[in-house]
Amino acid sequence: MLGSEFEVYNHRNNSYYAFRPLSFDKDIDLYCKWMQQPYVAQWWGRGQTREDLTRKLISELEDSHQHLYIGLIDGVPVSYWERYWISEDVLGNHIQHETFDQGLHFLIGEPEFLGRSHTSSATAAFMKLIFSDSRTQNIIGEPDIRNKAVLTYAEATCFVQRETIQLPERTSAIMVCERERFFSKYSRDPRQLYRASSVIQESVLQASL
């Protein structure tokens, strides 16, 4: 897909999941709209004005230890993503980690794309982007322990809760996904979300019905 840095196809729901670097000029309106969605603001901060969010995004873009993306489903921008180096983040001061472990944050900004049909697939697709760096052996998340929906999606995408820690702003569940655990479920082919064998098996099953 033109303009995308990374794209995978999910044969199970016939959808393409793509990620492109966030552009301030192109994406500031989407970013502000998504951050002000009530179900997003509950976890990302309530009461933020456009001016607040503009300053926040500029600061995030200037932070060299992380990379920001817009997520697309079948070409439609629907989500915001961050990946960052744990060793250069404040989180690295609180947990055990390896040198090239990476963390992620995300939000689904368009409500019609929320839910099991797309959220888990989008998360897994972004994890494939992260694991495309062969040095990264673990992806670590630190969601608010009260955010049961995100914890459920994490477990569905091969994360395991390692511990609970107290951060200044919240109590977080430390969720860890190991590279080999991830690729025991998902394809190593950068273009496909699931293994080709599962496509063949499903085709055989459908043909027999």
C-alpha atoms as an extended CHARMM CRD file, in Angstrom:
* protein
*
       209  EXT
         1         1  MET       CA              0.0000000000        0.0000000000        0.0000000000  PROA      1               0.0000000000
         2         2  LEU       CA              1.4690000000        3.3210000000       -1.0570000000  PROA      2               0.0000000000
         3         3  GLY       CA              2.8530000000        5.3530000000        1.8340000000  PROA      3               0.0000000000
         4         4  SER       CA              2.7970000000        2.4970000000        4.3260000000  PROA      4               0.0000000000
         5         5  GLU       CA              5.9080000000        1.4190000000        6.1380000000  PROA      5               0.0000000000
         6         6  PHE       CA              4.5520000000       -2.0010000000        6.9940000000  PROA      6               0.0000000000
         7         7  GLU       CA              1.5090000000       -4.0260000000        5.9520000000  PROA      7               0.0000000000
         8         8  VAL       CA              0.2110000000       -7.5170000000        6.6460000000  PROA      8               0.0000000000
         9         9  TYR       CA             -2.8000000000       -9.4420000000        5.3920000000  PROA      9               0.0000000000
        10        10  ASN       CA             -5.1340000000      -11.3540000000        7.7060000000  PROA      10              0.0000000000
        11        11  HSD       CA             -6.8140000000      -14.0970000000        5.6960000000  PROA      11              0.0000000000
        12        12  ARG       CA             -9.1760000000      -14.8430000000        8.5860000000  PROA      12              0.0000000000
        13        13  ASN       CA            -11.0890000000      -11.5920000000        8.1670000000  PROA      13              0.0000000000
        14        14  ASN       CA             -9.8320000000      -10.6260000000        4.7010000000  PROA      14              0.0000000000
        15        15  SER       CA             -8.3450000000       -7.3310000000        5.9320000000  PROA      15              0.0000000000
        16        16  TYR       CA             -5.0460000000       -5.5070000000        5.4750000000  PROA      16              0.0000000000
        17        17  TYR       CA             -3.3390000000       -3.8860000000        8.4800000000  PROA      17              0.0000000000
        18        18  ALA       CA             -0.8090000000       -1.1930000000        7.6860000000  PROA      18              0.0000000000
        19        19  PHE       CA              1.2950000000        1.3270000000        9.6050000000  PROA      19              0.0000000000
        20        20  ARG       CA              2.8940000000        4.5250000000        8.4060000000  PROA      20              0.0000000000
        21        21  PRO       CA              4.9680000000        7.0610000000       10.3220000000  PROA      21              0.0000000000
        22        22  LEU       CA              2.8290000000        9.7650000000       11.9030000000  PROA      22              0.0000000000
        23        23  SER       CA              3.0620000000       13.1840000000       10.2400000000  PROA      23              0.0000000000
        24        24  PHE       CA              2.2550000000       16.1850000000       12.4010000000  PROA      24              0.0000000000
        25        25  ASP       CA              0.8070000000       18.2610000000        9.5670000000  PROA      25              0.0000000000
        26        26  LYS       CA             -1.1890000000       15.3930000000        8.1030000000  PROA      26              0.0000000000
        27        27  ASP       CA             -2.3640000000       13.7310000000       11.3070000000  PROA      27              0.0000000000
        28        28  ILE       CA             -2.8190000000       16.3620000000       14.0200000000  PROA      28              0.0000000000
        29        29  ASP       CA             -6.5880000000       16.5470000000       13.4430000000  PROA      29              0.0000000000
        30        30  LEU       CA             -6.9750000000       12.7670000000       13.6990000000  PROA      30              0.0000000000
        31        31  TYR       CA             -4.7440000000       12.6520000000       16.7640000000  PROA      31              0.0000000000
        32        32  CYS       CA             -6.8130000000       15.2930000000       18.5810000000  PROA      32              0.0000000000
        33        33  LYS       CA            -10.0960000000       13.7020000000       17.5520000000  PROA      33              0.0000000000
        34        34  TRP       CA             -9.0080000000       10.2670000000       18.7870000000  PROA      34              0.0000000000
        35        35  MET       CA             -7.5080000000       11.5020000000       22.0420000000  PROA      35              0.0000000000
        36        36  GLN       CA            -10.7710000000       13.2510000000       22.8690000000  PROA      36              0.0000000000
        37        37  GLN       CA            -12.9000000000       10.1490000000       22.3790000000  PROA      37              0.0000000000
        38        38  PRO       CA            -14.3790000000        9.4450000000       25.8650000000  PROA      38              0.0000000000
        39        39  TYR       CA            -13.2560000000        5.7930000000       25.8910000000  PROA      39              0.0000000000
        40        40  VAL       CA             -9.7130000000        6.9030000000       24.9570000000  PROA      40              0.0000000000
        41        41  ALA       CA             -9.5340000000        9.8790000000       27.3200000000  PROA      41              0.0000000000
        42        42  GLN       CA            -10.4190000000        7.5620000000       30.2140000000  PROA      42              0.0000000000
        43        43  TRP       CA             -6.9370000000        6.0580000000       29.9400000000  PROA      43              0.0000000000
        44        44  TRP       CA             -4.9110000000        8.7330000000       28.1120000000  PROA      44              0.0000000000
        45        45  GLY       CA             -6.0540000000       11.7830000000       30.0760000000  PROA      45              0.0000000000
        46        46  ARG       CA             -9.3440000000       13.6250000000       30.3020000000  PROA      46              0.0000000000
        47        47  GLY       CA             -9.9430000000       17.2950000000       29.6770000000  PROA      47              0.0000000000
        48        48  GLN       CA             -7.0980000000       17.8540000000       27.2210000000  PROA      48              0.0000000000
        49        49  THR       CA             -7.7350000000       20.7380000000       24.8430000000  PROA      49              0.0000000000
        50        50  ARG       CA             -6.4760000000       20.8520000000       21.2680000000  PROA      50              0.0000000000
        51        51  GLU       CA             -3.6760000000       23.1330000000       22.4480000000  PROA      51              0.0000000000
        52        52  ASP       CA             -2.7070000000       20.6200000000       25.1510000000  PROA      52              0.0000000000
        53        53  LEU       CA             -2.7220000000       17.7740000000       22.6570000000  PROA      53              0.0000000000
        54        54  THR       CA             -0.7510000000       19.7320000000       20.0760000000  PROA      54              0.0000000000
        55        55  ARG       CA              1.9940000000       20.4190000000       22.5970000000  PROA      55              0.0000000000
        56        56  LYS       CA              1.9290000000       16.7870000000       23.6870000000  PROA      56              0.0000000000
        57        57  LEU       CA              2.2820000000       15.4540000000       20.1410000000  PROA      57              0.0000000000
        58        58  ILE       CA              5.1490000000       17.8210000000       19.3440000000  PROA      58              0.0000000000
        59        59  SER       CA              6.9120000000       16.6050000000       22.4730000000  PROA      59              0.0000000000
        60        60  GLU       CA              6.3110000000       12.9630000000       21.5420000000  PROA      60              0.0000000000
        61        61  LEU       CA              7.6710000000       13.4990000000       18.0310000000  PROA      61              0.0000000000
        62        62  GLU       CA             10.7920000000       15.1410000000       19.4130000000  PROA      62              0.0000000000
        63        63  ASP       CA             11.4550000000       12.1940000000       21.7470000000  PROA      63              0.0000000000
        64        64  SER       CA             14.1400000000       10.1740000000       19.9340000000  PROA      64              0.0000000000
        65        65  HSD       CA             13.6680000000        6.9610000000       21.9160000000  PROA      65              0.0000000000
        66        66  GLN       CA             10.2820000000        6.2760000000       20.3430000000  PROA      66              0.0000000000
        67        67  HSD       CA              8.5460000000        6.1100000000       16.9650000000  PROA      67              0.0000000000
        68        68  LEU       CA              4.9320000000        7.0830000000       16.2790000000  PROA      68              0.0000000000
        69        69  TYR       CA              2.6070000000        5.5480000000       13.6960000000  PROA      69              0.0000000000
        70        70  ILE       CA             -0.8590000000        5.7940000000       12.2540000000  PROA      70              0.0000000000
        71        71  GLY       CA             -2.5360000000        2.4210000000       11.8500000000  PROA      71              0.0000000000
        72        72  LEU       CA             -4.7470000000        1.7140000000        8.8570000000  PROA      72              0.0000000000
        73        73  ILE       CA             -7.2370000000       -1.0640000000        8.2050000000  PROA      73              0.0000000000
        74        74  ASP       CA             -7.9540000000       -1.5980000000        4.5110000000  PROA      74              0.0000000000
        75        75  GLY       CA             -6.5520000000        1.8610000000        3.8500000000  PROA      75              0.0000000000
        76        76  VAL       CA             -8.6280000000        3.6670000000        6.4880000000  PROA      76              0.0000000000
        77        77  PRO       CA             -6.7140000000        5.4830000000        9.2930000000  PROA      77              0.0000000000
        78        78  VAL       CA             -8.1590000000        4.1370000000       12.5410000000  PROA      78              0.0000000000
        79        79  SER       CA             -5.4750000000        4.0030000000       15.2350000000  PROA      79              0.0000000000
        80        80  TYR       CA             -2.4200000000        5.5680000000       16.8690000000  PROA      80              0.0000000000
        81        81  TRP       CA              0.6810000000        3.5470000000       17.8600000000  PROA      81              0.0000000000
        82        82  GLU       CA              3.9430000000        4.1030000000       19.6890000000  PROA      82              0.0000000000
        83        83  ARG       CA              6.9430000000        1.8030000000       19.9380000000  PROA      83              0.0000000000
        84        84  TYR       CA              9.9000000000        2.6450000000       22.1280000000  PROA      84              0.0000000000
        85        85  TRP       CA             13.1420000000        1.2670000000       23.5340000000  PROA      85              0.0000000000
        86        86  ILE       CA             12.6230000000        0.0600000000       27.1000000000  PROA      86              0.0000000000
        87        87  SER       CA             16.2540000000        0.7180000000       28.0340000000  PROA      87              0.0000000000
        88        88  GLU       CA             15.8370000000        4.4270000000       27.1840000000  PROA      88              0.0000000000
        89        89  ASP       CA             12.4260000000        4.7960000000       28.8360000000  PROA      89              0.0000000000
        90        90  VAL       CA             11.5480000000        5.4660000000       32.4600000000  PROA      90              0.0000000000
        91        91  LEU       CA              9.9580000000        2.0180000000       32.5180000000  PROA      91              0.0000000000
        92        92  GLY       CA             13.4280000000        0.5400000000       32.1720000000  PROA      92              0.0000000000
        93        93  ASN       CA             14.2130000000        1.8030000000       35.6620000000  PROA      93              0.0000000000
        94        94  HSD       CA             11.3970000000       -0.2910000000       37.1360000000  PROA      94              0.0000000000
        95        95  ILE       CA             11.6260000000       -3.6880000000       35.4270000000  PROA      95              0.0000000000
        96        96  GLN       CA             14.0980000000       -6.2900000000       34.2540000000  PROA      96              0.0000000000
        97        97  HSD       CA             14.6820000000       -6.1470000000       30.5150000000  PROA      97              0.0000000000
        98        98  GLU       CA             17.1270000000       -6.9480000000       27.7430000000  PROA      98              0.0000000000
        99        99  THR       CA             19.0060000000       -4.2950000000       25.7700000000  PROA      99              0.0000000000
       100       100  PHE       CA             16.7910000000       -4.3180000000       22.6830000000  PROA      100             0.0000000000
       101       101  ASP       CA             13.4170000000       -4.9950000000       24.2760000000  PROA      101             0.0000000000
       102       102  GLN       CA             10.7170000000       -2.6680000000       22.9790000000  PROA      102             0.0000000000
       103       103  GLY       CA              7.4670000000       -1.3690000000       24.4290000000  PROA      103             0.0000000000
       104       104  LEU       CA              4.2480000000       -0.2760000000       22.7930000000  PROA      104             0.0000000000
       105       105  HSD       CA              1.2260000000        1.9380000000       23.4070000000  PROA      105             0.0000000000
       106       106  PHE       CA             -1.8280000000        2.1620000000       21.1950000000  PROA      106             0.0000000000
       107       107  LEU       CA             -5.3740000000        3.3660000000       20.8610000000  PROA      107             0.0000000000
       108       108  ILE       CA             -8.1360000000        2.5830000000       18.3970000000  PROA      108             0.0000000000
       109       109  GLY       CA             -9.5880000000        5.9850000000       17.5710000000  PROA      109             0.0000000000
       110       110  GLU       CA            -12.4870000000        4.9730000000       15.3200000000  PROA      110             0.0000000000
       111       111  PRO       CA            -15.1240000000        3.2160000000       17.4520000000  PROA      111             0.0000000000
       112       112  GLU       CA            -16.4780000000        1.0500000000       14.6150000000  PROA      112             0.0000000000
       113       113  PHE       CA            -13.0950000000       -0.7320000000       14.5220000000  PROA      113             0.0000000000
       114       114  LEU       CA            -13.0900000000       -1.5900000000       18.2210000000  PROA      114             0.0000000000
       115       115  GLY       CA            -13.6050000000       -5.1770000000       19.3090000000  PROA      115             0.0000000000
       116       116  ARG       CA            -12.2320000000       -8.6430000000       18.7400000000  PROA      116             0.0000000000
       117       117  SER       CA            -12.6350000000       -8.5390000000       14.9710000000  PROA      117             0.0000000000
       118       118  HSD       CA             -9.8910000000       -5.9370000000       14.5230000000  PROA      118             0.0000000000
       119       119  THR       CA             -8.1930000000       -4.9050000000       17.7810000000  PROA      119             0.0000000000
       120       120  SER       CA             -6.3040000000       -8.1550000000       18.3720000000  PROA      120             0.0000000000
       121       121  SER       CA             -5.3500000000       -8.4040000000       14.6970000000  PROA      121             0.0000000000
       122       122  ALA       CA             -4.1080000000       -4.8110000000       14.5970000000  PROA      122             0.0000000000
       123       123  THR       CA             -2.0930000000       -5.3990000000       17.7690000000  PROA      123             0.0000000000
       124       124  ALA       CA             -0.5230000000       -8.5520000000       16.3660000000  PROA      124             0.0000000000
       125       125  ALA       CA              0.2700000000       -6.7740000000       13.1050000000  PROA      125             0.0000000000
       126       126  PHE       CA              2.0590000000       -3.9760000000       14.9680000000  PROA      126             0.0000000000
       127       127  MET       CA              3.9520000000       -6.5520000000       17.0040000000  PROA      127             0.0000000000
       128       128  LYS       CA              5.1670000000       -8.0610000000       13.7380000000  PROA      128             0.0000000000
       129       129  LEU       CA              6.4820000000       -4.6250000000       12.8130000000  PROA      129             0.0000000000
       130       130  ILE       CA              8.3350000000       -4.4480000000       16.1390000000  PROA      130             0.0000000000
       131       131  PHE       CA              9.7420000000       -7.9660000000       15.7920000000  PROA      131             0.0000000000
       132       132  SER       CA             11.0120000000       -7.1100000000       12.3090000000  PROA      132             0.0000000000
       133       133  ASP       CA             14.0200000000       -5.8360000000       14.2540000000  PROA      133             0.0000000000
       134       134  SER       CA             15.7670000000       -9.1690000000       14.8030000000  PROA      134             0.0000000000
       135       135  ARG       CA             17.5270000000       -7.8580000000       17.9100000000  PROA      135             0.0000000000
       136       136  THR       CA             14.2630000000       -7.4960000000       19.8090000000  PROA      136             0.0000000000
       137       137  GLN       CA             13.4920000000      -10.6400000000       21.7950000000  PROA      137             0.0000000000
       138       138  ASN       CA             10.6800000000       -9.2640000000       23.9330000000  PROA      138             0.0000000000
       139       139  ILE       CA              7.8700000000       -6.7600000000       23.6170000000  PROA      139             0.0000000000
       140       140  ILE       CA              6.7380000000       -5.3160000000       26.9330000000  PROA      140             0.0000000000
       141       141  GLY       CA              3.4700000000       -3.5820000000       27.6980000000  PROA      141             0.0000000000
       142       142  GLU       CA              2.4940000000       -1.7940000000       30.9100000000  PROA      142             0.0000000000
       143       143  PRO       CA             -1.2670000000       -1.1660000000       30.7850000000  PROA      143             0.0000000000
       144       144  ASP       CA             -3.2380000000        0.1140000000       33.7410000000  PROA      144             0.0000000000
       145       145  ILE       CA             -4.2160000000       -2.9390000000       35.7900000000  PROA      145             0.0000000000
       146       146  ARG       CA             -7.8440000000       -1.7110000000       35.6460000000  PROA      146             0.0000000000
       147       147  ASN       CA             -7.9650000000       -1.7350000000       31.8500000000  PROA      147             0.0000000000
       148       148  LYS       CA             -9.4370000000       -5.2060000000       31.4910000000  PROA      148             0.0000000000
       149       149  ALA       CA            -10.0940000000       -4.8620000000       27.7500000000  PROA      149             0.0000000000
       150       150  VAL       CA             -6.4360000000       -4.1810000000       26.9370000000  PROA      150             0.0000000000
       151       151  LEU       CA             -5.3280000000       -7.0040000000       29.2290000000  PROA      151             0.0000000000
       152       152  THR       CA             -7.6370000000       -9.3650000000       27.3500000000  PROA      152             0.0000000000
       153       153  TYR       CA             -6.2480000000       -8.2730000000       23.9760000000  PROA      153             0.0000000000
       154       154  ALA       CA             -2.7040000000       -8.6490000000       25.3240000000  PROA      154             0.0000000000
       155       155  GLU       CA             -3.3400000000      -12.2240000000       26.3710000000  PROA      155             0.0000000000
       156       156  ALA       CA             -4.8730000000      -12.9650000000       22.9610000000  PROA      156             0.0000000000
       157       157  THR       CA             -1.6690000000      -11.7630000000       21.2600000000  PROA      157             0.0000000000
       158       158  CYS       CA              0.7270000000      -13.9260000000       23.3050000000  PROA      158             0.0000000000
       159       159  PHE       CA              1.5250000000      -11.5780000000       26.1910000000  PROA      159             0.0000000000
       160       160  VAL       CA              1.9560000000      -13.0690000000       29.6600000000  PROA      160             0.0000000000
       161       161  GLN       CA              1.6490000000      -11.0090000000       32.8270000000  PROA      161             0.0000000000
       162       162  ARG       CA              4.9920000000      -11.0850000000       34.6420000000  PROA      162             0.0000000000
       163       163  GLU       CA              4.3410000000       -8.7560000000       37.5580000000  PROA      163             0.0000000000
       164       164  THR       CA              2.4590000000       -5.7070000000       38.7820000000  PROA      164             0.0000000000
       165       165  ILE       CA              4.3310000000       -2.4910000000       39.5350000000  PROA      165             0.0000000000
       166       166  GLN       CA              3.4670000000        0.9150000000       40.9080000000  PROA      166             0.0000000000
       167       167  LEU       CA              4.2930000000        3.7690000000       38.5380000000  PROA      167             0.0000000000
       168       168  PRO       CA              3.8030000000        7.4440000000       39.4730000000  PROA      168             0.0000000000
       169       169  GLU       CA              0.5500000000        7.7280000000       37.5120000000  PROA      169             0.0000000000
       170       170  ARG       CA             -0.9400000000        4.2170000000       37.8690000000  PROA      170             0.0000000000
       171       171  THR       CA             -0.5760000000        0.6000000000       38.8950000000  PROA      171             0.0000000000
       172       172  SER       CA              0.5620000000       -1.2960000000       35.8040000000  PROA      172             0.0000000000
       173       173  ALA       CA              0.5080000000       -4.9140000000       34.7430000000  PROA      173             0.0000000000
       174       174  ILE       CA              3.8410000000       -5.7940000000       33.1480000000  PROA      174             0.0000000000
       175       175  MET       CA              2.9220000000       -7.8670000000       30.1080000000  PROA      175             0.0000000000
       176       176  VAL       CA              5.7150000000       -9.6270000000       28.2060000000  PROA      176             0.0000000000
       177       177  CYS       CA              5.5800000000      -11.2750000000       24.7910000000  PROA      177             0.0000000000
       178       178  GLU       CA              8.6110000000      -13.3750000000       23.8510000000  PROA      178             0.0000000000
       179       179  ARG       CA              9.6130000000      -13.5590000000       20.1920000000  PROA      179             0.0000000000
       180       180  GLU       CA              9.3340000000      -17.3370000000       19.8890000000  PROA      180             0.0000000000
       181       181  ARG       CA              6.0220000000      -17.4400000000       21.7130000000  PROA      181             0.0000000000
       182       182  PHE       CA              4.6550000000      -14.8690000000       19.2730000000  PROA      182             0.0000000000
       183       183  PHE       CA              5.8490000000      -16.7360000000       16.1880000000  PROA      183             0.0000000000
       184       184  SER       CA              4.4360000000      -20.0020000000       17.4590000000  PROA      184             0.0000000000
       185       185  LYS       CA              1.0360000000      -18.4500000000       16.6920000000  PROA      185             0.0000000000
       186       186  TYR       CA              1.7340000000      -15.9490000000       13.8960000000  PROA      186             0.0000000000
       187       187  SER       CA              3.5160000000      -16.2130000000       10.5640000000  PROA      187             0.0000000000
       188       188  ARG       CA              7.1740000000      -15.2770000000       10.1150000000  PROA      188             0.0000000000
       189       189  ASP       CA              6.2760000000      -14.0270000000        6.6370000000  PROA      189             0.0000000000
       190       190  PRO       CA              6.2210000000      -10.2110000000        6.9970000000  PROA      190             0.0000000000
       191       191  ARG       CA              3.2850000000      -10.0000000000        4.5640000000  PROA      191             0.0000000000
       192       192  GLN       CA              0.9780000000      -12.4400000000        6.3450000000  PROA      192             0.0000000000
       193       193  LEU       CA             -0.4750000000      -12.3570000000        9.8540000000  PROA      193             0.0000000000
       194       194  TYR       CA             -1.0380000000      -16.1000000000       10.1720000000  PROA      194             0.0000000000
       195       195  ARG       CA              0.9990000000      -19.0290000000        8.8570000000  PROA      195             0.0000000000
       196       196  ALA       CA              0.3260000000      -20.2760000000        5.3310000000  PROA      196             0.0000000000
       197       197  SER       CA             -0.4000000000      -23.7640000000        6.7040000000  PROA      197             0.0000000000
       198       198  SER       CA             -3.4320000000      -22.3970000000        8.5160000000  PROA      198             0.0000000000
       199       199  VAL       CA             -4.6990000000      -20.9850000000        5.2010000000  PROA      199             0.0000000000
       200       200  ILE       CA             -4.3750000000      -24.4100000000        3.5830000000  PROA      200             0.0000000000
       201       201  GLN       CA             -6.0400000000      -26.1590000000        6.5080000000  PROA      201             0.0000000000
       202       202  GLU       CA             -8.9670000000      -23.7540000000        6.4570000000  PROA      202             0.0000000000
       203       203  SER       CA             -9.3400000000      -24.1240000000        2.6820000000  PROA      203             0.0000000000
       204       204  VAL       CA             -9.4380000000      -27.9180000000        3.0080000000  PROA      204             0.0000000000
       205       205  LEU       CA            -12.0130000000      -27.6670000000        5.7970000000  PROA      205             0.0000000000
       206       206  GLN       CA            -14.2250000000      -25.3260000000        3.7830000000  PROA      206             0.0000000000
       207       207  ALA       CA            -13.9980000000      -27.5670000000        0.7150000000  PROA      207             0.0000000000
       208       208  SER       CA            -15.1740000000      -30.5500000000        2.7490000000  PROA      208             0.0000000000
       209       209  LEU       CA            -18.2850000000      -28.7660000000        4.0390000000  PROA      209             0.0000000000
